Amino acid sequence: MPRRPRIVMAGVPLHIIQRGNNRQAIFYADEDYSFYLEWLQEYAILAGCEIHAFVLMTNHVHLLLTPKKKESAALLMKKLGQRYVQYVNRTYKRTGTLWEGRFRSCIAQEDTYLLTCQRYIELNPVRADMVEHPGEYRWSSYRANADGETMELLTPHPHYIALGRTATDRQHAYRELFRYQLEPGVIDEIRKATNGNFVLGNDRFAGEIASKLGRRVTRSLPGRPKKGD
């Protein structure tokens, strides 16, 4: 059975998750995380992707980016994935695949889900009980977005910039978004959209994307269709 074409559009934010094969570790030392981020920046420029948020977990990564062209995200992940696998196999004297098949993704509606998706990504270490606050986790974009830590690979999205007139105002407003955890329903919605290659947004947004692509972009409702009268 052929795979469904990935839902991706130039200029529309994309949430990406890539896991290690069989959910095994993909990072083993601080140097691994550092090299991955270095190459992420290099290939994002090459492929034409603006990175807004990320988190590198032990056995998977999350990215929130905007591709300049339809093929930009796929090119980024191909180049980055190959480079990183070569490094890991050489460094740790291993062979074979590192990744769990192709990456999973969903496009996100900017005005309602962009910042929610950023929170989802940067709160990952908290949900995993690795830290109590996202600022305590070194390998994410939170410190840059919330505290102004310099991170050249990031390009703030216009909706982030709209949080305040100055960088200090934006960072304060962004930190306020993290005073509360995301609702379980929102977390579930993001996970289902990303794992299923659907759109993350309201019905109007889904309808617009479906019309442009000429195919279904949301999950089918459970149950068999009703018979005609």
N, C-alpha and C positions, 0 to 999 in steps of 0.2 A: 504494500500500500504506500503510495507516494506521500512524502511529507507535505503538510500544508505550507504554502509560501509564508515567509515571515512577514508580519505586519510592521512595516517601517516606512516612514515618509521623511523626506528632506525637511529640515527645519522644525520637526516635531520632537519633543523630548522623549527619550527612550530609556527605560529601566532595564538593566541587564543583570543577570545572575549567571555565573559559571561555577560549577562545582568540580571538586576532584573526583576521579573515578572511584565508584563505590563509596563515595563520601570520605575518602582517605585524605590525609593531610597534603597540602600543596605548598605550605610554608614551614620551614624547619628552624630557621634562624633569622635574626634581625636583618642580616644581609640580603636574605631572600625577599623580604618585604621591600627593602630599599631598591633593589634592582628592578623589581616588578613596577614600582612607581616611576622609576627613571625611564623605563621602556614604555610605560603607559603614556607619559608625556611625549616622548619621541614619536611614537606611532599615532597618537591622537593628532599631532600636527601634520604628519604625513598623510593620514587618511582623511582629515578634515572633520574632526569631531571636537566639540567643546565639552569638557568635563566639568560638571557642576557639583557632584558629590560622589563619594566612594567609601567603601569600607572593605578592608582585607581581613577576612576571618581565617581561622586555621585551615579550613578545608573548602572554602568558597570565597568568591568576591562578588560585591555589588557595585555597579556603576550607574550613575545617572548622567546622561550626556545628550547633546543635540547634534545629530549628524548634518553636515552641510549638503551631502548628496545621499541618495537612497542607499548606495552601496558603501557609504563611509564606515558605518558601524561594523559591518561584516569584515571589511578590510582591516580595520583596527584590531578586531579580536583574532583574526587569522595571524597577522604579523606578530602581535603581542604573545599569543598563545604558543606559536612555534618557537619564538625566541626564548620564552621562559622555560618551555619543556627541554630545549637543548641545554639550557643552563643547569636545570635541576638534574637531568640525566648525567651530565658531565661532572657536576659537583659531587653528587651523591652516588655515582657509579651505579646507576640503575638503567633499565631499558623499558621500552614500551610506553603506553599512553599514560598521560597524567590527568586528562580531563574526562568528564562524564559526557561524551558526545558533544553536540553543538550547544552553544550557550542559549539560554532562555531569555525572553524579553517581552516587553509590552510598551506601547506608546502611551504617554500620559498627557491628559488634558492639562494645559498650562495653568489656567485661572483657578482650577479647583483642586488639582492633585500634585502640582509640581513641588510645592514646599512640603506637602504631606509625604510625598515619596522620599524627599531628602531626609525628613525626620525618621521615616521607616528605616532607611539605610543606616543613618548614623546612630540609631538606637539599637542596632543589632547586637553589639557587645553587651548592652544592658539586658536585653531579653535573654541572652545566652548565659546570664549570671557571671560574666567575666569581670565586669566592673559595676559600680553603683551609679556612675554618671558617665555620659558619653565623652566628656572632656578628659576622663582618666585613660581613655584608650588611645594609644599612639597612632594606630594605623587606620585612621579615618580622616574625613574632611571636616569633622566638627570643629576642631580648634581653629581652623582657618575661617570657616563661616561664622562661628560664634564669638571668637576671641581675636580675630585679626592676625593669626599666625601666618607668616608668609608661606605660600604654597603656589609656585609658579604654574603648576599643571592645571590649576582650577581657573575656570572662566565663570564668574557669577552670572546667573540667569537674570533677565530683566525683572522677573517677579521677585527675586531676592533683592535686587537693587531698589525696587520700589518700596521696600520695608522702611526706608528712612532717607533723609536728605544727605546725611554724612555717613561715613563708615562706622563711626561710633554708634550712631542711631540705629543703623542696620543691624549691627552686631547685638545691641541690646534687645531689639525687637525679635531677633532670631532666637536669642537665649530664652526669651519669654515663651516661645512656642514649645520649649522643652520642659516647661514646668509640670506638664502632665503627660502621662503615657498615652500612646495611641489606643483608641478603642479596639477591642478584639475584632469587631466586624470590619473595621478598616484594614487591619492587618490581614485578615482572611481575604478581603477583596483584592488587595495588592498581590498576595501570593497566588491566588487563582488566575488573575489576569496575566501575571508573569509566567507562571508554569504552563499556562494554556495557550500562550501567544495570542491574547486578546487585547482589546483596548482597555485602558483604565480611565474612565470618565463617565459622564452622565449620558442619558439616552440621546440627547441632541448631538453630542460629540460623536457617539458611536454611529449615529445615523449619517452624519457628515462623512466620516471615514469610510463607512460601508458604501456610500454612494460614490465616493472617489475611487475606491478600489474595485467596486463591482462584486463584492462578496461579503459573506457573514464575518463579523469581527467581534462577536460576543458569544458567550456560551449558550448552547441550546437548552431550552427549558426541559426539565425531566418529564418522562412519560411519553406515550405515543400520541401522534397528532390525532385530532378529532376527525371522525368520518364526516363527509359532506352530507347535507340534508337530502 
